[in-house]
Amino acid sequence: QVQLVESGGGLVQAGGSLRLSCAASGRTFSTYVMGWFRQAPGKEREFVAAISWSGDSTYYADSVKGRFTISRDNAKNTVYLRMNSLKPEDTAVYYCAAQTYYGGTYDFPAGYNYWGQGTQVTVSS
């Protein structure tokens, strides 16, 4: 069983920055693919970013490429999402997710088998 706890959300003005954190339980965190997704009211959950177990490979949605950075610290069992140049359309609940098996897709929610409770990010114009 893996527990994921997000933090760092909040209210920020357009153009501002936030850093989300996701702390994971489990002794094998360093073997998980980790992802961030978001869901705005009335919309489906969408992929934001993912990172390989080693951190060597990262993947981003086109809408956040160049503005968001995903990273991880395996010694702290934590994954981060640094969000710069935030826009009102980035407003959503952001979810951390873990893929604990080999071979799943990284950019669809179905590829992940553990989820956090989410943290709200609101960007005002």
C-alpha positions as CSV (number, residue, x, y, z in Angstrom):
1,Q,0.0,0.0,0.0
2,V,1.3,3.4,-0.9
3,Q,0.0,6.7,0.6
4,L,0.5,10.0,-1.2
5,V,0.1,13.4,0.5
6,E,0.2,16.6,-1.6
7,S,0.9,20.0,-0.2
8,G,1.8,23.5,-1.5
9,G,-1.3,24.5,-3.3
10,G,-2.9,27.9,-2.8
11,L,-4.0,31.1,-4.4
12,V,-1.6,33.0,-6.6
13,Q,-1.8,35.8,-9.1
14,A,-1.3,35.2,-12.8
15,G,2.4,35.2,-13.6
16,G,3.3,33.9,-10.1
17,S,4.8,30.6,-9.0
18,L,4.0,27.7,-6.7
19,R,5.8,24.5,-5.8
20,L,3.8,21.4,-5.0
21,S,5.1,18.6,-3.0
22,C,4.0,15.0,-2.8
23,A,5.3,12.8,0.1
24,A,5.0,9.1,-0.4
25,S,5.1,6.2,2.0
26,G,6.7,2.9,1.1
27,R,10.3,1.6,1.1
28,T,10.4,1.3,-2.7
29,F,9.6,4.8,-3.8
30,S,12.7,4.9,-5.9
31,T,11.2,2.3,-8.2
32,Y,7.9,4.2,-8.9
33,V,7.1,6.3,-11.9
34,M,5.5,9.4,-10.5
35,G,3.0,11.7,-12.1
36,W,1.0,14.9,-11.6
37,F,-2.4,15.3,-13.0
38,R,-5.0,18.1,-12.6
39,Q,-8.8,18.4,-12.8
40,A,-10.7,21.6,-13.3
41,P,-14.5,21.8,-12.5
42,G,-16.5,20.1,-15.1
43,K,-13.5,18.7,-16.9
44,E,-11.7,15.4,-17.0
45,R,-8.5,14.7,-15.1
46,E,-5.6,15.6,-17.4
47,F,-1.9,14.7,-17.5
48,V,0.5,17.4,-16.4
49,A,3.9,15.8,-15.9
50,A,5.6,12.6,-15.1
51,I,9.1,11.5,-14.0
52,S,10.9,8.1,-14.3
53,W,12.0,6.2,-11.2
54,S,15.6,7.6,-11.5
55,G,14.6,11.1,-12.4
56,D,16.5,10.9,-15.7
57,S,13.4,11.1,-17.8
58,T,10.6,13.7,-17.6
59,Y,7.5,14.2,-19.6
60,Y,5.2,17.2,-19.9
61,A,1.8,18.2,-21.3
62,D,2.2,20.7,-24.1
63,S,0.2,23.2,-22.1
64,V,2.8,23.4,-19.3
65,K,6.0,22.7,-21.2
66,G,8.6,25.4,-20.4
67,R,6.7,26.6,-17.4
68,F,6.4,23.6,-15.1
69,T,9.3,21.4,-13.8
70,I,8.8,18.0,-12.2
71,S,11.6,16.6,-10.0
72,R,12.0,14.0,-7.3
73,D,14.2,13.3,-4.2
74,N,14.3,9.6,-3.6
75,A,16.0,10.0,-0.3
76,K,13.0,12.0,0.9
77,N,10.4,9.9,-0.9
78,T,9.1,13.1,-2.4
79,V,8.2,14.4,-5.8
80,Y,7.8,18.1,-6.7
81,L,6.1,20.2,-9.3
82,R,7.5,23.7,-9.7
83,M,5.0,25.9,-11.5
84,N,6.1,29.2,-13.0
85,S,4.3,31.8,-15.1
86,L,1.0,30.5,-13.8
87,K,-2.1,31.3,-15.8
88,P,-5.8,31.4,-14.8
89,E,-6.3,28.3,-16.9
90,D,-3.9,26.4,-14.6
91,T,-6.6,26.6,-11.9
92,A,-7.5,23.1,-10.8
93,V,-7.1,20.4,-8.2
94,Y,-3.7,18.9,-8.6
95,Y,-3.2,15.2,-7.9
96,C,0.0,13.2,-7.3
97,A,0.0,9.7,-8.6
98,A,2.3,6.6,-8.4
99,Q,2.8,3.8,-10.8
100,T,4.2,0.9,-8.9
101,Y,4.3,-1.6,-11.7
102,Y,6.4,-1.9,-14.8
103,G,5.1,-1.0,-18.2
104,G,2.2,1.3,-17.6
105,T,1.4,4.5,-19.6
106,Y,2.6,7.7,-18.0
107,D,0.2,10.2,-19.5
108,F,-3.2,8.6,-18.7
109,P,-4.8,8.3,-15.3
110,A,-5.4,4.6,-15.9
111,G,-1.6,4.0,-15.8
112,Y,-1.4,4.9,-12.1
113,N,-2.5,2.7,-9.3
114,Y,-2.2,5.1,-6.3
115,W,-3.4,8.6,-5.9
116,G,-3.2,11.5,-3.4
117,Q,-6.1,13.4,-2.2
118,G,-5.3,16.5,-4.3
119,T,-4.4,20.1,-3.6
120,Q,-6.2,23.1,-4.9
121,V,-4.3,25.6,-7.1
122,T,-6.2,28.8,-7.9
123,V,-4.7,31.4,-10.3
124,S,-6.3,34.8,-10.3
125,S,-6.2,37.1,-13.3
